[in-house]
Amino acid sequence: MAAESSAAGSMRKAPSMEWRWVSAGEEEEEPGQGAGGPAPVETVGRGGSFESEDEDDNDGDDEEEREEARQKLIRTGPSVDWFDVEGNEVSVAQPLEEFEEFDFGRTVFLALQTLAVVFGDIGISPLYTFDVMFNKYPILGEEDVLGALSLVLYTLILMPLVKYVLVVLWANDDGEGGIFAMYSLICRNAKVSLIPSQVQAQAEKRMSSFRLKLPTAELERSIKVKEKLESSLLMKKLLLGLVLFGTAMFISNGVITPAMSVLSAVSGLKVGIPNASQDVVVMISIALLVILYSLQRYATSKIGFVVGPCLLIWFCCLGGIGIYNLSRYGTSAFRAFNPIYIIYYFGKNPFQAWLSLGGCLLCATGSEAIFTNLCYFPVRFVQSMFVLLVLPCLVLAYLGQAAFLIATQKSSEHIFFSSIPSGAFWPVFLLANLAALIASRTMTIAIFQCLKQSIALGCFPRLKIVHTSRKFVAKIYIPVVNWLLLASSLGFIVLFRSTHDVGNAYAIAELGVMIMATLYVTIIMLLIWETHIIKVIAFLTTFLFLELIFLSSALSSVGDGGWALLIFASGPLMIMFIWNYGSKLKYDSEVRQKLSKNLMRKLGPNLGTMRAPGLGLVYSEIVKGVPATFGHFLTALPAIHSIIVFVCIRNVPVPVVPQSERFLFQRVCSRSYHMFRCIARYGYKDKKQEHHNTFERLLIEGLEKFIQREAVELSLQSEDDVDSDDEPTTPTRVITAANGSLYSLDVPLMVDFAPSNEAIPESPSCSTPQDHSTLDYTQNLELELALIKQAKQSGAVYLIDNPIVKARKDSWFFKKLTINYFFAFLRNNCRRAVVSMSIPHSNLLQVRLTSYV
């Protein structure tokens, strides 16, 4: 008992190691194992979990023998699949900020593209901000105008400038922005992911990076936050739920933006033509949106070079009109920089002032688009453009409108167009409509990026993604989403027909995304940045308090238009929830049904059937074990290919995976089986639409390099065994990437290695050597490479599972409804994982299994 208590105490003190009972015979078979030694394995690559699979399958026949065997407690490495862990570890791309030299032409080009892609949405806000505010709070005097202007100015300073431009932009994931980018950044620094393809157990690092830093209060707090997030299932579910909710609100924001922007711009027609009716405004808005979304596929590549200069002219126009109004009507509007006018504004009529806060927030619309579209540009460049051009022009525009209202005290409708000089009205009107279309395009592009991230991370059904640029991978177009956004935007315009009601819904959508960003950045501050607690508290309390006040005001107008947005947002939210829930159950079912390696050994190298020439690529979502699809295939057909590769396409939480690190390989069983495991890793920005010939070529090249590197390592190991008789050798287990890079972990290397006895046509045969120290590794290498070459010439067949997932009969009603109907509908109507590789039907073999979850 004392020994057990001591062992238990040691276990708690050494979280990176594990204890297990082993028999004396097992310990003798693994000379490299000892106290504190690594876990025994049987295959090349990181794979401690392969042994654990065998242990699970030996509970039947060998149970009595294990009980009779002499056992003792030894400390081993963590019982994890190192090959699985390595599948999530890739080199991170360099930040976009690092440039070689200053190039004036390139700088101008980036400046114009930044205006077109990043700041289009926020640049259109002067068209409707004051209109929506004064619809809730009628103008009764100069102090009302100054109070509203002061609210707008400080909202602009706090929300877009301080929060997003100066803080949130730095929470990017190696240049990629958006709420899913922040989620993936947190998942890489703490094991909190609940995404099906990333829920495998991850090993603890041999030496924590925290130990390489000086002990500080921030470091200790970061460790505690990490432990809390990893140990609490509720926190993991909450993080995933927040990112799904934020994504749904962001999609809703992208639907409202075109309706609000275009309707506000076209409404200026009533100022130029007083007799114009609202029906005319609605019809023109619908026509413009139809044209915009019809050209959206080309707007991300060809037309994108034109909109940059248009936005530059628009921002200059905003600043110019503001300066004109200030010079004509006086500079009394500058008094609004004194925040005392906000107190006067609320003191005069608190209830109406509170109602107008929802309209005030519209001046910050597009802040989230600044962060989501960050993937195109460096952070410093975006910050400079906002501070030097965008913010001054917006401030001048609002100051000019306020000066106009103070001097004229006219109606609060169409304030922007009423303040335009009469001689410049029609050019500015046309430019405003063009800017509104560009703003709509900005949000649509941001939604494309957000959905691509969610699809890559397994939180949204797979859709067709068209890459519109060969040079810029980030320029994409999703046809289905494009037309759904068009239909939804037209529906909002037809339903409300007024910018006031649409503006109420606009504020709710924007605030939903802002609150999620505040919470995620706070976690990043504590976990990754290790920011001082005072700064963290100041950031969280300031912005969360302001956003909750704005949200309370916006929710008070749910009956005026916000209800439609909440109903629309529930659609994407339910789709993402059902897809994630069903995918998780499907993945768990595949893990439970996987075949053990013991079964494969019993079948022998021929797997109980004939081995025909050719390459068989078996696709599965699991990395550990042999998928049940393969066993179903063996029982149905009398032959199997000479080379079998179990391919798992893994979406790792990084933006881009270098092509040299795309594939990782590992053997399954011994060499005579000619079976391999491959992880094909893709980041959420990677282009997956490869032709099947390209994919096969890259995979075979990586497999050949893996075999060559393996032979070299075995040869060197054999030489060391012959030369050194005094010191015991510690073989090294490796994983080899396609670029030849080794991933070594000080664990046994292919203890069951034996040269192949199979005859290969057109290649010299090889007899089995009697001494392992004299193996001709070069000859065996040539034989296996010849076999791969022959399989390549015979062609590849893709074995893909087409599972049917159903809920058990004893499941509760909600689960049956979700899995049997909703999830099944989504799976039947989404794109398959390998459809983008354009595999011909003659090379495709689908195996259908029914899984009950």
Secondary structure, 3 states (H helix, E strand, C coil): CHHHHHHHHHHHHCCCCEEEEEEHHHHHHCCCCCCCCCCCCCCCCCCHHHHHHHHHHCCCCCHHHHHHCCEEEEEECCCCCHHHHHCCCCCCCCCCCCCCCCCHHHHHHHHHHHHHHCCCCHHHHHHCHHHHHHHHCCCCCHHHHHHHHHHHHHHHHHHHHHHHHCCHHHHCECCECCHHHHHHHHHHHCCCCCCHHHCCCCCCCCCCHHHHCCCCHHHHHHHHHHHHHHHCHHHHHHHHHHHHHHHHHHHHHHHHHHHHHHHHHHHCHHHHCCCCCHHHHHHHHHHHHHHHHHCHHHHCCCCHHHHHHHHHHHHHHHHHHHHHHHHHHCCHHHHHHCCHHHHHHHHHCHHHHHHCHHHHHHHHCCHHHHHHHHHHCCHHHHHHHHHHHHHHHHHHHHHHHHHHHHHHCCCCCCHHHHCCCHHHHHHHHHHHHHHHHHHHHHHHHHHHHHHHHHHHCCCCCCCCCEECCCCCCCCEECHHHHHHHHHHHHHHHHHHCCHHHHHHHHHHHHHHHHHHHHHHHHHHHHHHHCCCHHHHHHHHHHHHHHHHHHHHHHHCCHHHCHHHHHHHHHHHHHHHHHHHHHHHHHHHHHHHHCECHHHHHHHCCCCCCEEEEEEEEEECCCCCCECHHHHHHHHHCCEEEEEEEEEEEEECCCCCCCHHHCEEEEECCCHHHCEEEEEEEECCCCCCCCCHHHHHHHHHHHHHHHHHHHHHHHHHHHHHHHHCCCCCCCCCCEEEECCCCEEECCCCCCCCCCCCCCCCCCCCCCCCCCCHHHCCHHHHHHHHHHHHHHHHHHCEEEEEECCEEECCCCCCHHHHHHHHHHHHHHHHHCCCCCHHHCCCHHHEEEECCEEEC
